[in-house]
Amino acid sequence: MANELNTSIQYLGGVGPKRAELLRRELGIETLSDLIHLYPFRYIDRSGIVPIAQVAPDVAFVQIQATVVSRTLYGPQSAVVSQETNPIHWGAVKRLSVIVEDASGRIEIVFFKGIRWNYQRLAPGSTFLFFGKPQGFNGRMNIVHPEVDVPQDGAMAQGTLTGVYPSTEKLKTGGITGKVMCKMQAAALSLCLPEIRETLPDYVLRDNALVPLQYALRNIHFPKDSYALQKATYRLKFEELFFLQLSLLKQKYIRSRGERGLTMPKVGPDFHACYNALPYTLTGAQQRVIKEIRADLTSGHQMNRLLQGDVGSGKTMVAVLSCLIAIGNGFQACIMAPTEVLAQQHYANIKKYLAPTSVQCALLTGSTTQKERRAIHAALEDGSLGILVGTHALLEDNVVFRNLGLAVIDEQHRFGVDQRAKLWAKGPRPGSSAPSENFASLIPPQRSACGPPVHEATGGHGFPREAAPGDAAIPPHVLVMTATPIPRTLAMTLYGDLDVSVIDEMPPGRKPVQTMCIGQNRRAAMYKFMRDEIARGRQVFVVFPLIFESEKTDLQNLEKGYEDIVSAFPLPDYKVAIVHGQQSNEEKNFNMAAFVAGRANILVSTTVIEVGVDVPNASVMVIESAQRFGLSQLHQLRGRVGRGAEKSYCILVKDVKTSKEAQERLDLMCRTEDGFEIAEQDMKMRGPGDLEGTQQSGLPINLAIASLAKDGTLLMQARVYADRVLDADPGLQEPRNELLLKELRKDKYDIKDYSKIS
């Protein structure tokens, strides 16, 4: 099997080495299998014939059936080249004009390439089907480089819907046009279809009303009709999303059923001390999420949970209470942040939350002195340090926990999986100085003030019973937090093997941020507004786009913008600080600290302040050239204000040249503050790949036909069904699942699982 499927594309008729290299370079196509799995992204209906009199320039494509009336060859400056000479001087010919007619009128057909062949083919009196894009030129209609077919096969023997494939300018220049691609696909399918074997078991096809794979491949390329195309598309999309979810959920099933985890049946006095001292009541969403985390911590399996919550929704409070549960069971906890600024901010907030408790907390970053480090290392190893907050410094080999039970990772997408794996390996080892096992899990749970059931048995924590001395580290429980709302479909895919909790309520009393979009002509009015806010004791952010640190023009814009602000807000009445990525850490921290402490009225910066700066006194966020930012980035920046008791504002300043798509983004920002709605719209506007940087990057497998932005309902169906399959057979060991296991073993499903390190 698979001899034809694995054949190099160069051996397909009409391809050859040169075109094969072009296909490999431009589309990644190397074999016939690669080719038949390149699907059309849209279809053109060639079933109808339009009378020439009805052809208009605003129509995308038309098909006409017409008879050639005359043909004329033109040279430079539209001079007619004599057609009487034999041979014709083809070197002097630049354009071929063919006049064709039907019963309703005449139209010009124009060729700039393939002139000799088309001239010889399109003899006066012969009738053809012409298919192309009409346009107006010098007051008359023409079609440039149409597809030309003889009438009997003009509708294509395979059907009337013609697929349009991904292409590039280099492919077109190299002669691989849409028509050539269709011919290649037809040739490849005739060779490969007999070898195509079903990838889904009969019961999966039956349960989901899916057509066979051979039928789907034939009709995705050359649909018999629109119904056949619909059935083929549904089959291929479902299969792709089903295997994607099956591969992720299988890891989760294996881990949840076999991965031992640290059991934490108690809540402990520190949890209650912190909770009861809160000056406000937790939102219903926060309480729900704590219950979900509690259930994980008492399950005996390792928790791997993603906590999504919009800016200001109270994720840090949930993280602190989760850490206190770990501490109440004799374990330690750590909170890892992507930047020093964010780590310092977490540390400052957490220390306040811990004031009513007896828990010790420390901060470890690149700036921590050697003396401080020695004290931290000693306190970690003797167990007196309960919570360690830090940056990547937590991953260093000499950072050794006595008993790490919970790792909280903030803004997880900024950490590489290998770095996270190092943290997992810092968990306790059975037989070490970890707490001894007891029978707390046998005691019925009581109800805590917060709502989750709690065990208040004495001493109550320890390893699950199968742990034995000398085993590898037991991974700590893991709570991943993100303040970048991720659309549900994307979260299910990027974090498919994590359980997802969402804080979808904002704390009471938090005022909405008023967002407005203005043009460059309103700058004077904006400066007056900024002065008024500063006069009321408020502070202002001004953010410039510096998308890539190497872009000189961006840096110049930032510096010029800084000069303009300093000029409009001069000393001694105003103080302006500036922060950007090309400054040293000391310089950055000094300027940021000046703004946080209130010594500077205005902070001019790049997006380095997108995450982690908490200045409750800042009431205005000005975003320059706002059309250059993505929606999620704009939302994150806006989240830097509105953190205090005062009314806050976000001003989006757009450039004179702003595209229609960019304006739609800015309008959406002015319309809503719901981060999840913004994330959904962002994905629809830009596609899931762009959210992560490149097309479909970050996804466990590449999607050839399904779209996370458009196929959310189908993704949910595929996930629910994959869950059902694994619930019945977690290891896919039953004979009926042999095909599924075989498919999952292919390289494209080889997903690293860092949730489990041994």
RADABEL-V162664 format. One record per residue. N is the residue number from 1. RES is the residue in three letters. PHI is phi in whole degrees, 0 to 359 (NA if undefined). OMEGA is omega in radians with two decimals (999 if undefined). Layout:
n->(N;N)
res->(RES;RES)
phi->(PHI;PHI)
omega->(OMEGA;OMEGA)
This chain:
n->(1;2;3;4;5;6;7;8;9;10;11;12;13;14;15;16;17;18;19;20;21;22;23;24;25;26;27;28;29;30;31;32;33;34;35;36;37;38;39;40;41;42;43;44;45;46;47;48;49;50;51;52;53;54;55;56;57;58;59;60;61;62;63;64;65;66;67;68;69;70;71;72;73;74;75;76;77;78;79;80;81;82;83;84;85;86;87;88;89;90;91;92;93;94;95;96;97;98;99;100;101;102;103;104;105;106;107;108;109;110;111;112;113;114;115;116;117;118;119;120;121;122;123;124;125;126;127;128;129;130;131;132;133;134;135;136;137;138;139;140;141;142;143;144;145;146;147;148;149;150;151;152;153;154;155;156;157;158;159;160;161;162;163;164;165;166;167;168;169;170;171;172;173;174;175;176;177;178;179;180;181;182;183;184;185;186;187;188;189;190;191;192;193;194;195;196;197;198;199;200;201;202;203;204;205;206;207;208;209;210;211;212;213;214;215;216;217;218;219;220;221;222;223;224;225;226;227;228;229;230;231;232;233;234;235;236;237;238;239;240;241;242;243;244;245;246;247;248;249;250;251;252;253;254;255;256;257;258;259;260;261;262;263;264;265;266;267;268;269;270;271;272;273;274;275;276;277;278;279;280;281;282;283;284;285;286;287;288;289;290;291;292;293;294;295;296;297;298;299;300;301;302;303;304;305;306;307;308;309;310;311;312;313;314;315;316;317;318;319;320;321;322;323;324;325;326;327;328;329;330;331;332;333;334;335;336;337;338;339;340;341;342;343;344;345;346;347;348;349;350;351;352;353;354;355;356;357;358;359;360;361;362;363;364;365;366;367;368;369;370;371;372;373;374;375;376;377;378;379;380;381;382;383;384;385;386;387;388;389;390;391;392;393;394;395;396;397;398;399;400;401;402;403;404;405;406;407;408;409;410;411;412;413;414;415;416;417;418;419;420;421;422;423;424;425;426;427;428;429;430;431;432;433;434;435;436;437;438;439;440;441;442;443;444;445;446;447;448;449;450;451;452;453;454;455;456;457;458;459;460;461;462;463;464;465;466;467;468;469;470;471;472;473;474;475;476;477;478;479;480;481;482;483;484;485;486;487;488;489;490;491;492;493;494;495;496;497;498;499;500;501;502;503;504;505;506;507;508;509;510;511;512;513;514;515;516;517;518;519;520;521;522;523;524;525;526;527;528;529;530;531;532;533;534;535;536;537;538;539;540;541;542;543;544;545;546;547;548;549;550;551;552;553;554;555;556;557;558;559;560;561;562;563;564;565;566;567;568;569;570;571;572;573;574;575;576;577;578;579;580;581;582;583;584;585;586;587;588;589;590;591;592;593;594;595;596;597;598;599;600;601;602;603;604;605;606;607;608;609;610;611;612;613;614;615;616;617;618;619;620;621;622;623;624;625;626;627;628;629;630;631;632;633;634;635;636;637;638;639;640;641;642;643;644;645;646;647;648;649;650;651;652;653;654;655;656;657;658;659;660;661;662;663;664;665;666;667;668;669;670;671;672;673;674;675;676;677;678;679;680;681;682;683;684;685;686;687;688;689;690;691;692;693;694;695;696;697;698;699;700;701;702;703;704;705;706;707;708;709;710;711;712;713;714;715;716;717;718;719;720;721;722;723;724;725;726;727;728;729;730;731;732;733;734;735;736;737;738;739;740;741;742;743;744;745;746;747;748;749;750;751;752;753;754;755;756;757;758)
res->(MET;ALA;ASN;GLU;LEU;ASN;THR;SER;ILE;GLN;TYR;LEU;GLY;GLY;VAL;GLY;PRO;LYS;ARG;ALA;GLU;LEU;LEU;ARG;ARG;GLU;LEU;GLY;ILE;GLU;THR;LEU;SER;ASP;LEU;ILE;HIS;LEU;TYR;PRO;PHE;ARG;TYR;ILE;ASP;ARG;SER;GLY;ILE;VAL;PRO;ILE;ALA;GLN;VAL;ALA;PRO;ASP;VAL;ALA;PHE;VAL;GLN;ILE;GLN;ALA;THR;VAL;VAL;SER;ARG;THR;LEU;TYR;GLY;PRO;GLN;SER;ALA;VAL;VAL;SER;GLN;GLU;THR;ASN;PRO;ILE;HIS;TRP;GLY;ALA;VAL;LYS;ARG;LEU;SER;VAL;ILE;VAL;GLU;ASP;ALA;SER;GLY;ARG;ILE;GLU;ILE;VAL;PHE;PHE;LYS;GLY;ILE;ARG;TRP;ASN;TYR;GLN;ARG;LEU;ALA;PRO;GLY;SER;THR;PHE;LEU;PHE;PHE;GLY;LYS;PRO;GLN;GLY;PHE;ASN;GLY;ARG;MET;ASN;ILE;VAL;HIS;PRO;GLU;VAL;ASP;VAL;PRO;GLN;ASP;GLY;ALA;MET;ALA;GLN;GLY;THR;LEU;THR;GLY;VAL;TYR;PRO;SER;THR;GLU;LYS;LEU;LYS;THR;GLY;GLY;ILE;THR;GLY;LYS;VAL;MET;CYS;LYS;MET;GLN;ALA;ALA;ALA;LEU;SER;LEU;CYS;LEU;PRO;GLU;ILE;ARG;GLU;THR;LEU;PRO;ASP;TYR;VAL;LEU;ARG;ASP;ASN;ALA;LEU;VAL;PRO;LEU;GLN;TYR;ALA;LEU;ARG;ASN;ILE;HIS;PHE;PRO;LYS;ASP;SER;TYR;ALA;LEU;GLN;LYS;ALA;THR;TYR;ARG;LEU;LYS;PHE;GLU;GLU;LEU;PHE;PHE;LEU;GLN;LEU;SER;LEU;LEU;LYS;GLN;LYS;TYR;ILE;ARG;SER;ARG;GLY;GLU;ARG;GLY;LEU;THR;MET;PRO;LYS;VAL;GLY;PRO;ASP;PHE;HIS;ALA;CYS;TYR;ASN;ALA;LEU;PRO;TYR;THR;LEU;THR;GLY;ALA;GLN;GLN;ARG;VAL;ILE;LYS;GLU;ILE;ARG;ALA;ASP;LEU;THR;SER;GLY;HIS;GLN;MET;ASN;ARG;LEU;LEU;GLN;GLY;ASP;VAL;GLY;SER;GLY;LYS;THR;MET;VAL;ALA;VAL;LEU;SER;CYS;LEU;ILE;ALA;ILE;GLY;ASN;GLY;PHE;GLN;ALA;CYS;ILE;MET;ALA;PRO;THR;GLU;VAL;LEU;ALA;GLN;GLN;HIS;TYR;ALA;ASN;ILE;LYS;LYS;TYR;LEU;ALA;PRO;THR;SER;VAL;GLN;CYS;ALA;LEU;LEU;THR;GLY;SER;THR;THR;GLN;LYS;GLU;ARG;ARG;ALA;ILE;HIS;ALA;ALA;LEU;GLU;ASP;GLY;SER;LEU;GLY;ILE;LEU;VAL;GLY;THR;HIS;ALA;LEU;LEU;GLU;ASP;ASN;VAL;VAL;PHE;ARG;ASN;LEU;GLY;LEU;ALA;VAL;ILE;ASP;GLU;GLN;HIS;ARG;PHE;GLY;VAL;ASP;GLN;ARG;ALA;LYS;LEU;TRP;ALA;LYS;GLY;PRO;ARG;PRO;GLY;SER;SER;ALA;PRO;SER;GLU;ASN;PHE;ALA;SER;LEU;ILE;PRO;PRO;GLN;ARG;SER;ALA;CYS;GLY;PRO;PRO;VAL;HIS;GLU;ALA;THR;GLY;GLY;HIS;GLY;PHE;PRO;ARG;GLU;ALA;ALA;PRO;GLY;ASP;ALA;ALA;ILE;PRO;PRO;HIS;VAL;LEU;VAL;MET;THR;ALA;THR;PRO;ILE;PRO;ARG;THR;LEU;ALA;MET;THR;LEU;TYR;GLY;ASP;LEU;ASP;VAL;SER;VAL;ILE;ASP;GLU;MET;PRO;PRO;GLY;ARG;LYS;PRO;VAL;GLN;THR;MET;CYS;ILE;GLY;GLN;ASN;ARG;ARG;ALA;ALA;MET;TYR;LYS;PHE;MET;ARG;ASP;GLU;ILE;ALA;ARG;GLY;ARG;GLN;VAL;PHE;VAL;VAL;PHE;PRO;LEU;ILE;PHE;GLU;SER;GLU;LYS;THR;ASP;LEU;GLN;ASN;LEU;GLU;LYS;GLY;TYR;GLU;ASP;ILE;VAL;SER;ALA;PHE;PRO;LEU;PRO;ASP;TYR;LYS;VAL;ALA;ILE;VAL;HIS;GLY;GLN;GLN;SER;ASN;GLU;GLU;LYS;ASN;PHE;ASN;MET;ALA;ALA;PHE;VAL;ALA;GLY;ARG;ALA;ASN;ILE;LEU;VAL;SER;THR;THR;VAL;ILE;GLU;VAL;GLY;VAL;ASP;VAL;PRO;ASN;ALA;SER;VAL;MET;VAL;ILE;GLU;SER;ALA;GLN;ARG;PHE;GLY;LEU;SER;GLN;LEU;HIS;GLN;LEU;ARG;GLY;ARG;VAL;GLY;ARG;GLY;ALA;GLU;LYS;SER;TYR;CYS;ILE;LEU;VAL;LYS;ASP;VAL;LYS;THR;SER;LYS;GLU;ALA;GLN;GLU;ARG;LEU;ASP;LEU;MET;CYS;ARG;THR;GLU;ASP;GLY;PHE;GLU;ILE;ALA;GLU;GLN;ASP;MET;LYS;MET;ARG;GLY;PRO;GLY;ASP;LEU;GLU;GLY;THR;GLN;GLN;SER;GLY;LEU;PRO;ILE;ASN;LEU;ALA;ILE;ALA;SER;LEU;ALA;LYS;ASP;GLY;THR;LEU;LEU;MET;GLN;ALA;ARG;VAL;TYR;ALA;ASP;ARG;VAL;LEU;ASP;ALA;ASP;PRO;GLY;LEU;GLN;GLU;PRO;ARG;ASN;GLU;LEU;LEU;LEU;LYS;GLU;LEU;ARG;LYS;ASP;LYS;TYR;ASP;ILE;LYS;ASP;TYR;SER;LYS;ILE;SER)
phi->(NA;71;295;292;302;268;293;297;299;293;272;284;309;84;260;79;300;293;292;299;295;296;295;295;289;273;235;72;267;240;237;296;298;302;294;287;263;266;262;298;261;200;228;248;275;251;279;256;242;261;297;305;297;264;288;229;291;272;272;296;218;227;236;238;245;214;255;289;265;205;219;227;260;240;255;301;54;60;284;286;268;301;258;273;287;224;279;290;282;296;297;271;272;247;205;244;247;240;264;236;216;232;294;262;165;238;210;265;249;238;231;251;231;58;295;299;296;291;297;290;283;270;283;306;96;272;247;220;264;245;231;185;261;284;210;265;212;52;80;226;273;212;233;265;48;287;281;239;224;283;305;295;246;294;279;66;303;279;146;261;268;255;286;249;259;305;212;221;299;295;295;297;298;280;90;266;277;300;292;296;298;299;295;298;297;298;294;294;295;296;281;267;306;299;271;294;251;298;256;243;298;303;292;291;299;294;299;250;52;259;282;298;296;300;300;297;293;296;274;285;269;228;296;295;197;294;293;297;296;299;294;295;297;299;299;290;292;300;301;297;289;296;291;299;288;298;294;286;292;297;299;296;296;299;292;292;268;241;283;288;224;287;270;230;283;267;256;96;294;293;302;296;297;292;299;289;271;298;282;217;268;298;292;303;294;298;296;299;294;297;298;296;294;302;300;296;292;261;281;86;242;293;281;227;234;262;253;262;196;293;306;83;275;99;293;298;297;297;297;296;296;295;298;291;296;300;295;296;254;85;255;252;222;224;235;251;243;283;230;296;299;292;298;296;294;302;300;298;291;295;301;295;298;275;308;282;254;258;279;270;228;221;242;233;223;297;272;295;288;299;297;296;299;300;294;295;300;295;291;295;286;269;87;284;269;275;233;248;257;186;255;302;303;296;276;299;301;277;271;242;274;287;197;287;250;216;245;254;243;267;53;302;294;270;250;286;297;294;294;295;300;296;289;302;289;274;294;290;253;303;90;274;277;291;299;279;284;216;249;301;296;276;275;301;290;254;256;269;298;280;121;295;295;229;253;247;289;288;70;287;199;153;277;298;295;282;294;227;305;93;292;291;304;275;300;294;295;235;239;261;247;225;262;264;303;249;307;307;295;286;298;294;261;294;239;299;261;254;280;247;244;234;267;250;234;265;302;298;91;283;279;293;270;281;248;222;244;229;267;297;288;258;299;299;294;294;299;297;298;298;297;298;294;295;298;274;90;267;238;228;266;232;250;249;285;230;292;240;300;274;285;297;297;297;296;296;299;298;294;293;300;297;298;298;294;298;292;281;232;281;294;270;290;230;236;242;253;228;222;207;294;271;280;289;301;298;296;300;297;297;292;295;297;298;287;300;279;90;283;244;278;232;246;268;205;264;285;300;267;304;244;99;265;245;234;304;280;280;243;230;242;257;246;282;47;300;294;273;264;282;300;295;291;300;295;296;296;299;292;286;248;82;261;252;276;273;296;237;224;235;248;266;261;260;281;300;267;231;290;298;296;295;296;298;297;295;297;297;299;287;274;217;249;286;299;286;296;297;296;298;295;301;292;292;286;245;87;294;297;298;298;256;121;229;306;60;293;89;281;298;225;280;265;269;226;283;230;295;286;255;248;299;296;293;299;298;299;296;292;300;290;299;298;297;299;287;297;279;209;303;266;52;267;292;305;291;258;302;297;296;296;298;293;293;279;291;306;293;259;280;264;296;250;264;285;226;243;238)
omega->(2.98;3.06;-3.13;-3.09;-3.11;3.13;3.11;-3.11;-3.06;-3.10;3.06;-3.10;3.09;-3.14;3.14;-3.04;-3.04;3.12;3.13;3.13;3.11;3.13;3.13;-3.06;-3.03;-3.05;3.14;-3.12;3.14;-3.09;3.09;3.09;3.09;-3.07;-3.06;3.04;2.94;-2.99;3.04;3.10;2.97;-3.07;3.08;-3.14;-3.12;-3.10;-3.03;3.06;-3.08;3.03;-3.09;-3.11;-3.11;-3.13;-3.12;-3.07;-3.10;3.11;-3.09;3.13;3.04;3.02;3.11;3.00;-2.99;-3.13;-3.14;3.11;-3.11;3.09;-3.07;3.09;-3.14;3.06;3.10;-3.12;3.08;3.06;-3.13;3.09;-3.08;3.11;-3.09;-3.08;3.09;0.09;3.07;3.12;-3.05;3.14;-3.13;-3.04;3.11;-3.03;3.04;3.08;3.14;3.08;3.12;-3.12;2.91;-3.05;-3.04;-3.11;-3.11;3.07;3.14;3.03;-3.02;3.06;3.02;3.10;3.14;-3.00;-3.08;-3.09;-3.14;3.11;-3.11;-3.09;-3.01;-3.12;3.10;-3.14;-3.13;-3.08;-3.11;2.92;3.11;-3.11;-3.13;-3.09;3.13;3.08;3.10;3.10;-3.12;3.05;3.11;-3.10;2.98;3.04;-3.11;3.10;3.07;2.94;-3.06;3.12;3.00;-2.95;-3.04;3.10;-3.13;3.12;-3.14;-3.06;-3.05;-3.09;-3.05;3.10;-3.11;-3.13;3.04;-3.02;3.02;-3.11;3.07;3.11;-3.12;3.10;-3.14;3.12;-3.14;3.06;3.13;-3.14;3.10;-3.12;3.12;3.14;3.10;3.13;3.11;-3.14;3.14;-3.14;-3.12;-3.14;-3.12;3.10;-2.94;-3.03;3.12;-3.11;-3.08;3.11;-3.12;-3.14;-3.12;3.10;-3.12;-3.07;3.09;3.10;-3.08;-3.09;-3.03;3.11;-3.10;3.08;3.10;-3.07;3.14;3.12;-3.09;-3.11;3.14;-3.02;3.04;3.14;-3.09;-3.04;3.07;3.07;-3.06;3.12;3.12;3.12;3.14;-3.14;-3.14;-3.12;-3.13;-3.11;-3.04;3.12;-3.13;-3.11;-3.10;-3.12;3.13;-3.14;3.08;-3.13;3.13;-3.12;3.14;-3.09;3.14;3.08;-3.10;3.13;-3.13;-3.10;-3.04;-3.12;-3.04;-3.06;3.08;3.14;3.12;-3.13;-3.09;-3.05;-3.10;2.94;3.06;-3.06;-3.10;3.08;-3.11;-3.14;-3.14;-3.08;-3.08;-3.13;-3.11;-3.11;-3.12;3.10;3.08;3.09;3.09;-3.13;3.12;3.13;3.12;-3.11;3.11;3.08;-3.14;3.12;3.12;-3.14;3.11;-3.04;-3.14;-3.00;-3.05;3.09;-3.12;3.05;2.94;-2.99;3.04;3.11;3.10;3.07;-3.12;3.08;3.09;-3.08;3.07;3.12;-3.08;3.12;3.11;-3.13;-3.12;3.13;3.09;3.10;-3.12;3.05;3.12;-3.13;3.11;3.11;3.07;-3.13;3.03;3.13;3.03;3.09;-3.06;-3.12;-3.05;-3.10;3.13;-3.13;-3.12;3.11;3.14;-3.14;3.09;-3.08;-3.13;-3.13;-3.07;3.12;3.11;-3.13;-3.05;-3.07;-3.12;-3.07;3.09;-3.02;3.07;-3.12;3.12;-3.13;3.12;3.10;3.11;-3.10;-3.12;-3.10;3.14;-3.13;3.12;3.14;-3.12;3.14;3.14;-3.12;-3.13;-3.12;3.08;-3.03;3.12;3.03;-3.10;3.12;-3.06;-3.08;3.05;3.10;3.13;3.12;3.09;3.14;3.12;-3.06;-3.08;-3.06;-3.08;3.04;-3.04;3.10;3.03;-2.97;-3.07;-3.09;-3.10;3.05;3.08;-3.12;-3.12;3.14;-2.97;-3.04;3.12;3.11;3.05;-3.11;-3.14;3.11;3.14;-3.13;3.12;-3.14;3.13;-3.04;-3.14;3.12;-3.10;3.07;3.08;3.14;3.09;-3.10;-3.14;3.14;-3.13;-3.09;3.00;-3.01;-3.10;-3.06;-3.14;-3.06;-3.11;-3.14;3.01;-3.12;3.13;3.11;-3.07;-3.13;-3.09;3.08;-3.11;3.02;-3.14;3.09;-3.10;3.08;-2.73;3.01;3.10;-3.12;3.01;-2.94;-3.06;-3.13;3.13;3.12;3.11;3.10;3.08;-3.13;3.01;-3.07;3.06;2.97;-3.05;3.05;-3.14;-3.14;3.01;3.09;3.07;-3.10;-3.11;3.10;-3.05;-3.10;-3.13;3.12;-3.14;-3.09;3.12;-3.10;-3.01;-3.12;3.03;2.95;-3.05;3.00;-3.11;2.97;-3.04;3.06;3.04;3.12;3.14;3.08;3.13;-3.06;3.09;3.10;3.11;-3.07;3.11;3.13;-3.12;3.06;-3.11;-3.09;-3.13;-3.04;-3.12;3.13;3.13;3.12;3.12;3.13;3.12;3.13;3.14;-3.13;3.13;3.11;3.12;3.09;-3.11;3.11;-3.00;2.94;2.95;-3.04;3.07;3.10;2.95;-2.97;3.06;-3.06;-3.05;-3.08;-3.07;-3.09;3.11;-3.12;3.11;3.12;3.13;-3.10;3.11;3.11;3.12;3.12;3.13;-3.13;-3.14;3.13;-3.12;-3.12;-2.98;2.98;0.01;-3.06;-3.08;3.04;-3.09;3.06;3.12;3.14;3.00;-2.98;-3.10;3.06;3.04;3.13;-3.12;-3.11;3.14;-3.09;-3.14;-3.10;3.13;-3.13;3.13;-3.13;-3.13;-3.10;3.11;3.13;3.07;3.14;-3.05;3.02;3.04;-3.02;2.95;-3.07;3.06;3.14;-3.11;-3.10;2.81;3.13;-3.10;3.13;-3.08;-3.10;-3.14;-3.07;-3.11;3.02;3.07;3.12;-3.13;-3.11;-3.01;-3.11;-3.11;-3.12;3.01;-3.10;-3.08;3.12;3.09;-3.13;3.11;-3.13;3.13;-3.13;3.09;3.09;-3.10;-3.09;3.12;-3.09;-3.04;3.04;-3.09;-3.02;3.01;-3.10;3.12;-3.12;-3.10;3.09;-3.12;3.12;3.11;-3.08;3.13;-3.13;3.14;3.13;3.10;3.11;-3.11;3.12;3.13;3.12;-3.14;-3.03;-3.03;3.04;-3.09;-3.08;-3.12;3.06;3.13;-3.14;3.11;-3.13;3.13;-3.11;3.13;-3.11;-2.97;-3.07;-3.05;-3.10;-3.11;3.14;-3.10;3.09;3.12;-3.05;3.09;3.14;-3.12;3.11;-3.12;3.04;3.10;3.12;-3.09;-3.05;-3.12;3.11;3.12;-3.12;-3.01;-3.01;-3.10;-3.13;3.14;3.10;3.12;3.12;-3.11;-3.13;3.14;-3.12;3.10;3.11;3.13;-3.12;-3.09;3.11;-3.14;-3.06;-3.02;-3.11;-3.07;-3.08;-3.12;-3.13;-3.09;-3.14;-3.11;3.13;-3.12;-3.13;3.13;-3.13;-3.12;-3.14;3.12;-3.05;-3.02;3.10;-3.10;-3.06;3.09;3.09;-3.12;-3.13;-3.02;-3.11;3.13;999)
